[in-house]
Amino acid sequence: MPTENTILDFRSDTVTQPGAAMRQVMAQAEVGDDVMEEDPTVRRLEERAAEICGRQAALFVPSGTMANLIGLGLHCGRGDEAIMERRTHSFAHEVGGGAALLGIVFSVLDSQDGILTPAQVRAAIRAHDIHEPISKLLVVENTVNLAGGRVVSLAQMQALHELAKERNLRLHMDGARIFNAAVASGVPVARYAQLVDTLSFCLSKGLGCPVGSLVVGDQKAMKRARGLRKMLGGGMRQAGVLAACGLYALEHHIERLADDHQCAKELAQQLQAALDHRFQVQEPESNILLVHTDKQATTETTLAEWKQKGILALPLSDTTIRLVTHLDLPTGAAAETGRRLGKPAKRD
Ligand SMILES: Cc1ncc(COP(=O)(O)O)c(C=O)c1O
């Protein structure tokens, strides 16, 4: 239970720290040089990730950003086009790496909820015309971070998969939070993974690891992915100490994501009760909660006031605040947030 001095850090699910059990598996991990494919713990993690996803192979990479870059690079050559929603992390928050490093053309489309419809994608696919780039790839994020952790349903994915197959588009899923999507929707990760050419997921978000992501797909693609990872500077040596955390998290930290989702729901109720008409609390579908505000000044002053009360969150835009629930929040964090927001800020 939080005391009144406990900092409630809702900035991201990346702020978690490895607990004692995770540190212990790190200390005991068997390691080797992974660039030489000699790290047994990394191998076990890759095999386990492939197994959970029901795919042939997986590759351990340092970050979600690199996992997505590899996904882009596997499916697009220089000048090829990747289609995605405007808020997709690959376009919005990865420093334009796909364009800068791989020469990929981004075609971004707007939607209400962060999820494109097949009709939108169909309309965006270019005819083969000598003047135009070739549409090669569709990127789908699940859950959609910047849309408030929205879950792409199996039916939506199935429809996008059918279209991609029909129009010869490759499909990459940025599943940084695919385990949140799976727990929230009850759809096993393997069902989503069957519908895409490549899937990436992060260990370092809701799963609570210090570092790491995986790219999953068929054997041939993962062999090429290994080369791309090296080219991007992501070849790691005794990475088994990190992979051990991943193995631990895949065993112990998936089911408990339901607690984070429940906490986000309770937090939404507390915020709805505590905030006035200038705020609109978006109903969370997983572990991300958005609060829309009337103007930039409201966002800034609200975040500053919350900070005074030991509640940390991030601005997602001038008029949107994001709160993320995760395994390092104390039990009762939502109720404590409500209690603190009902009281005046402490004076310095
Ligand atoms: C949806 C999504 N994809 C990819 C990433 C990138 O992960 P990383 O910070 O490990 O590069 C993030 C990080 O927040 C994310 O939210």
The ligand as a MOL file (V3000), in Angstrom:
LIG
                    3D

  0  0  0     0  0            999 V3000
M  V30 BEGIN CTAB
M  V30 COUNTS 16 16 0 0 0
M  V30 BEGIN ATOM
M  V30 1 C 4.3710 0.9650 -29.5260 0
M  V30 2 C 5.8350 1.1200 -29.3170 0
M  V30 3 N 6.6910 0.6160 -30.2170 0
M  V30 4 C 8.0110 0.7220 -30.0740 0
M  V30 5 C 8.5670 1.3640 -28.9950 0
M  V30 6 C 10.0520 1.5280 -28.9130 0
M  V30 7 O 10.6300 0.8230 -27.8830 0
M  V30 8 P 12.0840 1.2450 -27.3240 0
M  V30 9 O 11.8640 2.3870 -26.4090 0
M  V30 10 O 12.5340 -0.0080 -26.6340 0
M  V30 11 O 12.9400 1.5890 -28.4800 0
M  V30 12 C 7.7180 1.9150 -28.0300 0
M  V30 13 C 8.2900 2.6230 -26.8700 0
M  V30 14 O 7.6260 3.3110 -26.1460 0
M  V30 15 C 6.3160 1.7880 -28.1920 0
M  V30 16 O 5.4630 2.3140 -27.3120 0
M  V30 END ATOM
M  V30 BEGIN BOND
M  V30 1 1 1 2
M  V30 2 1 2 3
M  V30 3 2 2 15
M  V30 4 2 3 4
M  V30 5 1 4 5
M  V30 6 1 5 6
M  V30 7 2 5 12
M  V30 8 1 6 7
M  V30 9 1 7 8
M  V30 10 2 8 9
M  V30 11 1 8 10
M  V30 12 1 8 11
M  V30 13 1 12 13
M  V30 14 1 12 15
M  V30 15 2 13 14
M  V30 16 1 15 16
M  V30 END BOND
M  V30 END CTAB
M  END
